[in-house]
Amino acid sequence: MYENRSNIVIGLGGNLLFQGSPTAATLRKAVGMLASRDVVIRGVSRFYATPCFPAGAGPDYVNAAVAASTSLSPRQMLERLHEVEAAFLRERVQRWGMRTLDADLLAFDQLVLPDLARYSQWRDLPATEQIRATPDELILPHPRLQDRAFALIPMADVAPDWVHPVLQKSVWSLCAALPEEERAAVRPI
């Protein structure tokens, strides 16, 4: 039986050990947990070391991206990501705080959710508000994807031709628009 499948990109990251395992091992295990009949892994990026933000606030991160296809809806996929995070004891104590695993839905086909106006509101949120505000709905594509080298560089490994549905720029163009020092800080491991 044919199932309609959507192409998605997931960002993975973490900077805390899980049961003594290095962060890269946690990310590999998370990819394994994501793989199912509903989520077919199409590619996994290299793993990258990225500086903790703000600098000195904790250990550096390991980041990666996963390209997959899914028969799940965007909301169901987000729930699956939260289940995987919970399996690695992810605690949501502090926005942008240290974590064993962070799994973000970066892109879901060319969807803009919940709509262009709400997406734009979250994308354009001033930096001082970003740390305090948490959306109560799924925002796609990830509203700060275009600002984050630690997400874009791994994404370029697995979905280099994906075009942002609002900005109409490829992953490569978005990477090139970032400051050189931010791109250089994302190092393959």
MDTraj code that builds the backbone (N, CA, C; nanometers):
import mdtraj as md
import numpy as np

residues = "MET TYR GLU ASN ARG SER ASN ILE VAL ILE GLY LEU GLY GLY ASN LEU LEU PHE GLN GLY SER PRO THR ALA ALA THR LEU ARG LYS ALA VAL GLY MET LEU ALA SER ARG ASP VAL VAL ILE ARG GLY VAL SER ARG PHE TYR ALA THR PRO CYS PHE PRO ALA GLY ALA GLY PRO ASP TYR VAL ASN ALA ALA VAL ALA ALA SER THR SER LEU SER PRO ARG GLN MET LEU GLU ARG LEU HIS GLU VAL GLU ALA ALA PHE LEU ARG GLU ARG VAL GLN ARG TRP GLY MET ARG THR LEU ASP ALA ASP LEU LEU ALA PHE ASP GLN LEU VAL LEU PRO ASP LEU ALA ARG TYR SER GLN TRP ARG ASP LEU PRO ALA THR GLU GLN ILE ARG ALA THR PRO ASP GLU LEU ILE LEU PRO HIS PRO ARG LEU GLN ASP ARG ALA PHE ALA LEU ILE PRO MET ALA ASP VAL ALA PRO ASP TRP VAL HIS PRO VAL LEU GLN LYS SER VAL TRP SER LEU CYS ALA ALA LEU PRO GLU GLU GLU ARG ALA ALA VAL ARG PRO ILE".split()
xyz = np.array([
    [0.0839, -0.1187, 0.0000],
    [0.0000, 0.0000, 0.0000],
    [0.0881, 0.1248, 0.0000],
    [0.0588, 0.2185, -0.0868],
    [0.1345, 0.3433, -0.0953],
    [0.0888, 0.4393, 0.0135],
    [0.1847, 0.4985, 0.0790],
    [0.1545, 0.6008, 0.1796],
    [0.2138, 0.7324, 0.1324],
    [0.1402, 0.8393, 0.1497],
    [0.1959, 0.9709, 0.1207],
    [0.3034, 0.9998, 0.2236],
    [0.4187, 1.0390, 0.1754],
    [0.5304, 1.0665, 0.2655],
    [0.5788, 1.2086, 0.2414],
    [0.6226, 1.2701, 0.3484],
    [0.6784, 1.4043, 0.3420],
    [0.8274, 1.3970, 0.3693],
    [0.9023, 1.4866, 0.3066],
    [1.0459, 1.4968, 0.3332],
    [1.0678, 1.5959, 0.4462],
    [1.1478, 1.5540, 0.5426],
    [1.1711, 1.6372, 0.6598],
    [1.3207, 1.6457, 0.6887],
    [1.3564, 1.7474, 0.7654],
    [1.4924, 1.7595, 0.8175],
    [1.4810, 1.7841, 0.9669],
    [1.5569, 1.7047, 1.0406],
    [1.5589, 1.7124, 1.1868],
    [1.6977, 1.7585, 1.2299],
    [1.7025, 1.8533, 1.3200],
    [1.8288, 1.8949, 1.3809],
    [1.8459, 1.8255, 1.5140],
    [1.9643, 1.7692, 1.5381],
    [1.9946, 1.7040, 1.6652],
    [2.1108, 1.7755, 1.7318],
    [2.1066, 1.7820, 1.8634],
    [2.2172, 1.8415, 1.9367],
    [2.2135, 1.8024, 2.0823],
    [2.3229, 1.8230, 2.1477],
    [2.3316, 1.7972, 2.2908],
    [2.4681, 1.8359, 2.3420],
    [2.4764, 1.8577, 2.4730],
    [2.6070, 1.8890, 2.5317],
    [2.6253, 1.8282, 2.6709],
    [2.5369, 1.7378, 2.7099],
    [2.5521, 1.6691, 2.8380],
    [2.5620, 1.5191, 2.8146],
    [2.6416, 1.4522, 2.8962],
    [2.6526, 1.3076, 2.8866],
    [2.5195, 1.2435, 2.9249],
    [2.4879, 1.1314, 2.8596],
    [2.3714, 1.0531, 2.8961],
    [2.4203, 0.9181, 2.9436],
    [2.4002, 0.8897, 3.0706],
    [2.4443, 0.7648, 3.1320],
    [2.5906, 0.7349, 3.0992],
    [2.6720, 0.8393, 3.1038],
    [2.8151, 0.8255, 3.0810],
    [2.8562, 0.8188, 2.9352],
    [2.7600, 0.8171, 2.8437],
    [2.7927, 0.8091, 2.7008],
    [2.8248, 0.9467, 2.6458],
    [2.9239, 0.9566, 2.5579],
    [2.9532, 1.0844, 2.4930],
    [2.8334, 1.1317, 2.4101],
    [2.8257, 1.2605, 2.3884],
    [2.7125, 1.3186, 2.3171],
    [2.6969, 1.2610, 2.1771],
    [2.8055, 1.2370, 2.1045],
    [2.7943, 1.1808, 1.9697],
    [2.7255, 1.0446, 1.9742],
    [2.7541, 0.9648, 2.0749],
    [2.6881, 0.8343, 2.0883],
    [2.5388, 0.8524, 2.1130],
    [2.5026, 0.9509, 2.1913],
    [2.3618, 0.9799, 2.2164],
    [2.2918, 1.0155, 2.0859],
    [2.3553, 1.0993, 2.0025],
    [2.2932, 1.1375, 1.8759],
    [2.2750, 1.0166, 1.7850],
    [2.3758, 0.9286, 1.7798],
    [2.3628, 0.8073, 1.6973],
    [2.2469, 0.7203, 1.7460],
    [2.2344, 0.7053, 1.8778],
    [2.1238, 0.6259, 1.9333],
    [1.9889, 0.6914, 1.9028],
    [1.9836, 0.8229, 1.9085],
    [1.8589, 0.8942, 1.8786],
    [1.8165, 0.8697, 1.7335],
    [1.9117, 0.8709, 1.6415],
    [1.8798, 0.8427, 1.5006],
    [1.8202, 0.7029, 1.4896],
    [1.8797, 0.6070, 1.5596],
    [1.8270, 0.4710, 1.5594],
    [1.6853, 0.4627, 1.6136],
    [1.6562, 0.5414, 1.7174],
    [1.5217, 0.5413, 1.7752],
    [1.4194, 0.6057, 1.6825],
    [1.4633, 0.7023, 1.6026],
    [1.3717, 0.7696, 1.5099],
    [1.3300, 0.6776, 1.3958],
    [1.4220, 0.5923, 1.3524],
    [1.3960, 0.5057, 1.2378],
    [1.2814, 0.4095, 1.2682],
    [1.1818, 0.4084, 1.1809],
    [1.0648, 0.3217, 1.1985],
    [0.9913, 0.3126, 1.0656],
    [0.8828, 0.2403, 1.0655],
    [0.8004, 0.2329, 0.9453],
    [0.7500, 0.3729, 0.9079],
    [0.7239, 0.4556, 1.0083],
    [0.6706, 0.5895, 0.9854],
    [0.7769, 0.6938, 0.9540],
    [0.9015, 0.6655, 0.9899],
    [1.0105, 0.7605, 0.9688],
    [1.1277, 0.6845, 0.9066],
    [1.1513, 0.7100, 0.7790],
    [1.2593, 0.6430, 0.7068],
    [1.3770, 0.7398, 0.6967],
    [1.4894, 0.7006, 0.7554],
    [1.6088, 0.7852, 0.7543],
    [1.6697, 0.7815, 0.6146],
    [1.6905, 0.8970, 0.5555],
    [1.7474, 0.9089, 0.4213],
    [1.8936, 0.9524, 0.4242],
    [1.9349, 1.0162, 0.5321],
    [2.0735, 1.0601, 0.5436],
    [2.1009, 1.1214, 0.6792],
    [2.2234, 1.1056, 0.7250],
    [2.2679, 1.1648, 0.8510],
    [2.3939, 1.2449, 0.8200],
    [2.3972, 1.3672, 0.8649],
    [2.5126, 1.4542, 0.8414],
    [2.6335, 1.4062, 0.9202],
    [2.7457, 1.4694, 0.8919],
    [2.8602, 1.4543, 0.9815],
    [2.8200, 1.5122, 1.1166],
    [2.8962, 1.4789, 1.2189],
    [2.8743, 1.5375, 1.3506],
    [2.9687, 1.6563, 1.3633],
    [2.9190, 1.7617, 1.4272],
    [2.9932, 1.8863, 1.4385],
    [3.0041, 1.9289, 1.5846],
    [3.1199, 1.9798, 1.6223],
    [3.1382, 2.0443, 1.7523],
    [3.1029, 2.1907, 1.7337],
    [3.0214, 2.2424, 1.8249],
    [2.9802, 2.3824, 1.8172],
    [2.9911, 2.4447, 1.9556],
    [3.0296, 2.5714, 1.9616],
    [3.0473, 2.6354, 2.0920],
    [2.9160, 2.6491, 2.1683],
    [2.9242, 2.6337, 2.2986],
    [2.8099, 2.6573, 2.3854],
    [2.7733, 2.8057, 2.3773],
    [2.6444, 2.8340, 2.3825],
    [2.5985, 2.9716, 2.3824],
    [2.5152, 2.9930, 2.5083],
    [2.5418, 3.0992, 2.5812],
    [2.6541, 3.1915, 2.5672],
    [2.7855, 3.1231, 2.6049],
    [2.8935, 3.1761, 2.5526],
    [3.0259, 3.1183, 2.5743],
    [3.0519, 3.0989, 2.7236],
    [3.1026, 2.9813, 2.7577],
    [3.1364, 2.9510, 2.8956],
    [3.0201, 2.9031, 2.9811],
    [2.9001, 2.8927, 2.9217],
    [2.7820, 2.8529, 2.9989],
    [2.7725, 2.7016, 3.0171],
    [2.8645, 2.6277, 2.9590],
    [2.8625, 2.4825, 2.9713],
    [2.9505, 2.4204, 2.8657],
    [2.9483, 2.2862, 2.8572],
    [3.0293, 2.2188, 2.7566],
    [2.9827, 2.2542, 2.6155],
    [3.0739, 2.2420, 2.5200],
    [3.0362, 2.2641, 2.3811],
    [2.9358, 2.1582, 2.3381],
    [2.8655, 2.1873, 2.2303],
    [2.7624, 2.0978, 2.1775],
    [2.8179, 2.0089, 2.0676],
    [2.7458, 1.9007, 2.0425],
    [2.7621, 1.8210, 1.9222],
    [2.6295, 1.8340, 1.8485],
    [2.6359, 1.8682, 1.7195],
    [2.5161, 1.8865, 1.6382],
    [2.5228, 1.8017, 1.5127],
    [2.4060, 1.7654, 1.4631],
    [2.3936, 1.6893, 1.3389],
    [2.2562, 1.7181, 1.2798],
    [2.2369, 1.6745, 1.1561],
    [2.1060, 1.6846, 1.0916],
    [2.0710, 1.5509, 1.0295],
    [1.9425, 1.5238, 1.0243],
    [1.8913, 1.3999, 0.9675],
    [1.7884, 1.4350, 0.8614],
    [1.8063, 1.3791, 0.7412],
    [1.7042, 1.3887, 0.6374],
    [1.6239, 1.2601, 0.6439],
    [1.4926, 1.2721, 0.6387],
    [1.4059, 1.1547, 0.6479],
    [1.2796, 1.1789, 0.5670],
    [1.2062, 1.0726, 0.5471],
    [1.0704, 1.0845, 0.4939],
    [0.9779, 1.0257, 0.5985],
    [0.8569, 1.0800, 0.6046],
    [0.7643, 1.0351, 0.7078],
    [0.6216, 1.0338, 0.6562],
    [0.5438, 0.9426, 0.7127],
    [0.4002, 0.9400, 0.6868],
    [0.3252, 1.0105, 0.7996],
    [0.3984, 1.0572, 0.9000],
    [0.3378, 1.1279, 1.0123],
    [0.3035, 1.2718, 0.9740],
    [0.2075, 1.3284, 1.0438],
    [0.1769, 1.4706, 1.0278],
    [0.2850, 1.5516, 1.0990],
    [0.2940, 1.6813, 1.0728],
    [0.3921, 1.7624, 1.1460],
    [0.3756, 1.7514, 1.2978],
    [0.2538, 1.7565, 1.3479],
    [0.2292, 1.7476, 1.4926],
    [0.2717, 1.6104, 1.5458],
    [0.2390, 1.5028, 1.4727],
    [0.2795, 1.3685, 1.5153],
    [0.4320, 1.3543, 1.5147],
    [0.4965, 1.4151, 1.4167],
    [0.6428, 1.4078, 1.4104],
    [0.7045, 1.4808, 1.5284],
    [0.6488, 1.5957, 1.5630],
    [0.6982, 1.6689, 1.6799],
    [0.6814, 1.5849, 1.8064],
    [0.5679, 1.5176, 1.8201],
    [0.5462, 1.4305, 1.9355],
    [0.6487, 1.3171, 1.9384],
    [0.6803, 1.2609, 1.8217],
    [0.7814, 1.1549, 1.8158],
    [0.9165, 1.2087, 1.8618],
    [0.9523, 1.3288, 1.8184],
    [1.0795, 1.3889, 1.8611],
    [1.0819, 1.4084, 2.0121],
    [0.9715, 1.4523, 2.0690],
    [0.9654, 1.4702, 2.2144],
    [0.9774, 1.3366, 2.2872],
    [0.9211, 1.2303, 2.2307],
    [0.9350, 1.0971, 2.2901],
    [1.0814, 1.0525, 2.2905],
    [1.1512, 1.0780, 2.1807],
    [1.2929, 1.0407, 2.1728],
    [1.3732, 1.1232, 2.2730],
    [1.3468, 1.2530, 2.2797],
    [1.4159, 1.3359, 2.3788],
    [1.3924, 1.2825, 2.5204],
    [1.2694, 1.2456, 2.5511],
    [1.2358, 1.1954, 2.6851],
    [1.3113, 1.0665, 2.7162],
    [1.3330, 0.9840, 2.6150],
    [1.4075, 0.8587, 2.6358],
    [1.5508, 0.8873, 2.6803],
    [1.6013, 1.0046, 2.6467],
    [1.7356, 1.0455, 2.6869],
    [1.7314, 1.1454, 2.8020],
    [1.6191, 1.1441, 2.8734],
    [1.6003, 1.2248, 2.9943],
    [1.6173, 1.3737, 2.9703],
    [1.5718, 1.4212, 2.8563],
    [1.5749, 1.5636, 2.8263],
    [1.4865, 1.6366, 2.9256],
    [1.5428, 1.7372, 2.9907],
    [1.4675, 1.8207, 3.0830],
    [1.4557, 1.9600, 3.0244],
    [1.3366, 2.0134, 3.0260],
    [1.3125, 2.1482, 2.9736],
    [1.3048, 2.2461, 3.0908],
    [1.4211, 2.2677, 3.1522],
    [1.4286, 2.3529, 3.2700],
    [1.4504, 2.4977, 3.2296],
    [1.5380, 2.5200, 3.1341],
    [1.5759, 2.6551, 3.0947],
    [1.5800, 2.6622, 2.9432],
    [1.5205, 2.7662, 2.8863],
    [1.5231, 2.7853, 2.7408],
    [1.6688, 2.7972, 2.6990],
    [1.7057, 2.7210, 2.5981],
    [1.8409, 2.7179, 2.5438],
    [1.9429, 2.6714, 2.6475],
    [1.8973, 2.5956, 2.7463],
    [1.9878, 2.5445, 2.8485],
    [2.0587, 2.4186, 2.8026],
    [2.1482, 2.3685, 2.8873],
    [2.2212, 2.2460, 2.8571],
    [2.1228, 2.1301, 2.8490],
    [2.1589, 2.0282, 2.7690],
    [2.0683, 1.9157, 2.7511],
    [2.1423, 1.7925, 2.7027],
    [2.0840, 1.6767, 2.7336],
    [2.1390, 1.5511, 2.6820],
    [2.1064, 1.5362, 2.5345],
    [1.9872, 1.5813, 2.4938],
    [1.9444, 1.5699, 2.3545],
    [1.8415, 1.6763, 2.3230],
    [1.8592, 1.7394, 2.2100],
    [1.7612, 1.8325, 2.1556],
    [1.7312, 1.7831, 2.0153],
    [1.6052, 1.7642, 1.9844],
    [1.5643, 1.7204, 1.8509],
    [1.4621, 1.8204, 1.7991],
    [1.4995, 1.8944, 1.6951],
    [1.4135, 1.9983, 1.6391],
    [1.3704, 1.9619, 1.4985],
    [1.2443, 1.9847, 1.4698],
    [1.1941, 1.9693, 1.3347],
    [1.2277, 2.0993, 1.2612],
    [1.3268, 2.0927, 1.1715],
    [1.3734, 2.2126, 1.1025],
    [1.2883, 2.2457, 0.9814],
    [1.2509, 2.1423, 0.9058],
    [1.1736, 2.1632, 0.7834],
    [1.0853, 2.0424, 0.7586],
    [0.9686, 2.0670, 0.7037],
    [0.8720, 1.9634, 0.6709],
    [0.8196, 1.9969, 0.5325],
    [0.8772, 1.9306, 0.4305],
    [0.8485, 1.9666, 0.2914],
    [0.8663, 2.1181, 0.2776],
    [0.7713, 2.1820, 0.2154],
    [0.7764, 2.3272, 0.1988],
    [0.6689, 2.3952, 0.2825],
    [0.6260, 2.3277, 0.3887],
    [0.5197, 2.3821, 0.4727],
    [0.5645, 2.5063, 0.5492],
    [0.4727, 2.5977, 0.5641],
    [0.4885, 2.7143, 0.6510],
    [0.3728, 2.7049, 0.7502],
    [0.4060, 2.6804, 0.8764],
    [0.3029, 2.6598, 0.9788],
    [0.3211, 2.7538, 1.0961],
    [0.2133, 2.7954, 1.1620],
    [0.0750, 2.7635, 1.1306],
    [0.0222, 2.8390, 1.0095],
    [0.0817, 2.9555, 0.9820],
    [0.0517, 3.0331, 0.8616],
    [0.1643, 3.1351, 0.8460],
    [0.1676, 3.2045, 0.7360],
    [0.2777, 3.2971, 0.7083],
    [0.2877, 3.4083, 0.8132],
    [0.1751, 3.4612, 0.8570],
    [0.1779, 3.5711, 0.9542],
    [0.2383, 3.5267, 1.0879],
    [0.1935, 3.4119, 1.1402],
    [0.2471, 3.3640, 1.2684],
    [0.3927, 3.3216, 1.2541],
    [0.4261, 3.2565, 1.1427],
    [0.5653, 3.2200, 1.1181],
    [0.6523, 3.3459, 1.1206],
    [0.6114, 3.4484, 1.0477],
    [0.6897, 3.5725, 1.0380],
    [0.7040, 3.6398, 1.1738],
    [0.5972, 3.6345, 1.2538],
    [0.6034, 3.6934, 1.3884],
    [0.7145, 3.6263, 1.4698],
    [0.7225, 3.4935, 1.4668],
    [0.8253, 3.4224, 1.5430],
    [0.9631, 3.4407, 1.4815],
    [0.9726, 3.4427, 1.3502],
    [1.1016, 3.4609, 1.2838],
    [1.1603, 3.5982, 1.3171],
    [1.0747, 3.6982, 1.3237],
    [1.1208, 3.8358, 1.3441],
    [1.1260, 3.8782, 1.4904],
    [1.1032, 3.7859, 1.5816],
    [1.1062, 3.8168, 1.7237],
    [1.2454, 3.8679, 1.7621],
    [1.2538, 3.9825, 1.8303],
    [1.3850, 4.0339, 1.8700],
    [1.4604, 3.9345, 1.9578],
    [1.5921, 3.9355, 1.9472],
    [1.6772, 3.8418, 2.0209],
    [1.6495, 3.8445, 2.1712],
    [1.6224, 3.9622, 2.2262],
    [1.5969, 3.9724, 2.3696],
    [1.4684, 3.9003, 2.4097],
    [1.3731, 3.8871, 2.3170],
    [1.2474, 3.8187, 2.3452],
    [1.2558, 3.6690, 2.3183],
    [1.3484, 3.6283, 2.2296],
    [1.3573, 3.4880, 2.1919],
    [1.3842, 3.3974, 2.3112],
    [1.4651, 3.4442, 2.4034],
    [1.4999, 3.3597, 2.5179],
    [1.3824, 3.3448, 2.6156],
    [1.2905, 3.4405, 2.6147],
    [1.1775, 3.4380, 2.7083],
    [1.0520, 3.3749, 2.6498],
    [1.0354, 3.3838, 2.5195],
    [0.9110, 3.3398, 2.4564],
    [0.9240, 3.1982, 2.4013],
    [0.8233, 3.1189, 2.4261],
    [0.8165, 2.9834, 2.3723],
    [0.6837, 2.9689, 2.3010],
    [0.6854, 2.9324, 2.1732],
    [0.5568, 2.9194, 2.1030],
    [0.4748, 2.8035, 2.1589],
    [0.3438, 2.8194, 2.1559],
    [0.2553, 2.7122, 2.2021],
    [0.1997, 2.6326, 2.0843],
    [0.2592, 2.6543, 1.9685],
    [0.2196, 2.5831, 1.8479],
    [0.3447, 2.5539, 1.7665],
    [0.3342, 2.4588, 1.6758],
    [0.4466, 2.4224, 1.5911],
    [0.4684, 2.5306, 1.4861],
    [0.5919, 2.5792, 1.4777],
    [0.6293, 2.6816, 1.3799],
    [0.7247, 2.6157, 1.2800],
    [0.6884, 2.6203, 1.1529],
    [0.7731, 2.5631, 1.0475],
    [0.7839, 2.6569, 0.9293],
    [0.9016, 2.6591, 0.8635],
    [1.0246, 2.5964, 0.9088],
    [1.0696, 2.6575, 1.0416],
    [1.1695, 2.5939, 1.1023],
    [1.2160, 2.6462, 1.2313],
    [1.2407, 2.7956, 1.2157],
    [1.1814, 2.8794, 1.3013],
    [1.1850, 3.0240, 1.2782],
    [1.3226, 3.0897, 1.2856],
    [1.4216, 3.0229, 1.3447],
    [1.5550, 3.0828, 1.3501],
    [1.6588, 3.0010, 1.2739],
    [1.6117, 2.9105, 1.1898],
    [1.7015, 2.8274, 1.1110],
    [1.8036, 2.9112, 1.0353],
    [1.7592, 3.0170, 0.9703],
    [1.8462, 3.0995, 0.8865],
    [1.9537, 3.1730, 0.9658],
    [1.9417, 3.1750, 1.0986],
    [2.0359, 3.2464, 1.1847],
    [2.1372, 3.1550, 1.2522],
    [2.1276, 3.0232, 1.2306],
    [2.2038, 2.9284, 1.3118],
    [2.2965, 2.8410, 1.2289],
    [2.4240, 2.8723, 1.2370],
    [2.5242, 2.7919, 1.1664],
    [2.5220, 2.6485, 1.2151],
    [2.4989, 2.6275, 1.3453],
    [2.5013, 2.4915, 1.3993],
    [2.3881, 2.4056, 1.3449],
    [2.2850, 2.4659, 1.2880],
    [2.1765, 2.3904, 1.2236],
    [2.1960, 2.3850, 1.0721],
    [2.2327, 2.4968, 1.0121],
    [2.2448, 2.5040, 0.8662],
    [2.3602, 2.4210, 0.8101],
    [2.4742, 2.4229, 0.8770],
    [2.5901, 2.3506, 0.8223],
    [2.5645, 2.2001, 0.8201],
    [2.5150, 2.1389, 0.9279],
    [2.4792, 1.9971, 0.9168],
    [2.3673, 1.9729, 0.8144],
    [2.2709, 2.0641, 0.8072],
    [2.1614, 2.0496, 0.7111],
    [2.2146, 2.0488, 0.5681],
    [2.3188, 2.1264, 0.5432],
    [2.3786, 2.1304, 0.4088],
    [2.4359, 1.9945, 0.3687],
    [2.4737, 1.9120, 0.4660],
    [2.5230, 1.7774, 0.4361],
    [2.4136, 1.6862, 0.3823],
    [2.2895, 1.7038, 0.4297],
    [2.1823, 1.6084, 0.3971],
    [2.0701, 1.6665, 0.3107],
    [2.0600, 1.7977, 0.3036],
    [1.9535, 1.8610, 0.2239],
    [2.0032, 1.9912, 0.1622],
    [2.1146, 1.9841, 0.0876],
    [2.1758, 2.1080, 0.0379],
    [2.0887, 2.1870, -0.0592],
    [1.9956, 2.1198, -0.1255],
    [1.9129, 2.1872, -0.2251],
    [1.7782, 2.2324, -0.1715],
    [1.7519, 2.2057, -0.0426],
    [1.6253, 2.2509, 0.0152],
    [1.6214, 2.4028, 0.0066],
    [1.5066, 2.4557, -0.0320],
    [1.4881, 2.6004, -0.0431],
    [1.3870, 2.6439, 0.0625],
    [1.4264, 2.7432, 0.1394],
    [1.3402, 2.7974, 0.2432],
    [1.2126, 2.8498, 0.1775],
    [1.0949, 2.8028, 0.2196],
    [0.9715, 2.8401, 0.1509],
    [0.9295, 2.9860, 0.1668],
    [0.9827, 3.0551, 0.2646],
    [0.9493, 3.1963, 0.2829],
    [1.0608, 3.2848, 0.2282],
    [1.1845, 3.2543, 0.2645],
    [1.2982, 3.3375, 0.2239],
    [1.3420, 3.3103, 0.0803],
    [1.2989, 3.1964, 0.0247],
    [1.3330, 3.1570, -0.1126],
    [1.4847, 3.1524, -0.1353],
    [1.5554, 3.0997, -0.0366],
    [1.7003, 3.0818, -0.0453],
    [1.7338, 2.9377, -0.0108],
    [1.8339, 2.8829, -0.0793],
    [1.8779, 2.7464, -0.0522],
    [1.9569, 2.7424, 0.0782],
    [1.9764, 2.6206, 0.1270],
    [2.0577, 2.6028, 0.2475],
    [2.1959, 2.6635, 0.2255],
    [2.2530, 2.6392, 0.1072],
    [2.3858, 2.6953, 0.0769],
    [2.3852, 2.8472, 0.0860],
    [2.2832, 2.9114, 0.0299],
    [2.2750, 3.0582, 0.0348],
    [2.2590, 3.1083, 0.1775],
    [2.1783, 3.0386, 0.2557],
    [2.1598, 3.0789, 0.3952],
    [2.2909, 3.0656, 0.4726],
    [2.3644, 2.9567, 0.4472],
    [2.4960, 2.9393, 0.5124],
    [2.5904, 3.0527, 0.4740],
    [2.5956, 3.0827, 0.3454],
    [2.6873, 3.1857, 0.2958],
    [2.6561, 3.3234, 0.3542],
    [2.5313, 3.3458, 0.3917],
    [2.4910, 3.4757, 0.4465],
    [2.5308, 3.4929, 0.5927],
    [2.5695, 3.3846, 0.6586],
    [2.6101, 3.3937, 0.7992],
    [2.7501, 3.4527, 0.8105],
    [2.7815, 3.5196, 0.9209],
    [2.9178, 3.5710, 0.9408],
    [3.0203, 3.4572, 0.9379],
    [3.1345, 3.4819, 0.8785],
    [3.2403, 3.3805, 0.8641],
    [3.2801, 3.3206, 0.9980],
    [3.2885, 3.4019, 1.1037],
    [3.3305, 3.3490, 1.2340],
    [3.2288, 3.2492, 1.2895],
    [3.1001, 3.2678, 1.2594],
    [2.9992, 3.1715, 1.3039],
    [3.0112, 3.0404, 1.2276],
    [3.0346, 3.0482, 1.0975],
    [3.0515, 2.9261, 1.0174],
    [3.1772, 2.8511, 1.0603],
    [3.2864, 2.9248, 1.0851],
    [3.4141, 2.8621, 1.1225],
    [3.4061, 2.7946, 1.2591],
    [3.3151, 2.8388, 1.3446],
    [3.3028, 2.7813, 1.4791],
    [3.2348, 2.6444, 1.4788],
    [3.1740, 2.6058, 1.3655],
    [3.1074, 2.4758, 1.3531],
    [3.2067, 2.3826, 1.2859],
    [3.2680, 2.2931, 1.3666],
    [3.3803, 2.2093, 1.3194],
    [3.3425, 2.0621, 1.3141],
    [3.3686, 1.9953, 1.2004],
    [3.3414, 1.8507, 1.1939],
    [3.4248, 1.7747, 1.2959],
    [3.3667, 1.6690, 1.3529],
    [3.4425, 1.5868, 1.4475],
    [3.4528, 1.4441, 1.3951],
])
top = md.Topology()
chain = top.add_chain()
for i, resn in enumerate(residues, 1):
    res = top.add_residue(resn, chain, resSeq=i)
    for name in ("N", "CA", "C"):
        top.add_atom(name, md.element.get_by_symbol(name[0]), res)
traj = md.Trajectory(xyz[None], top)
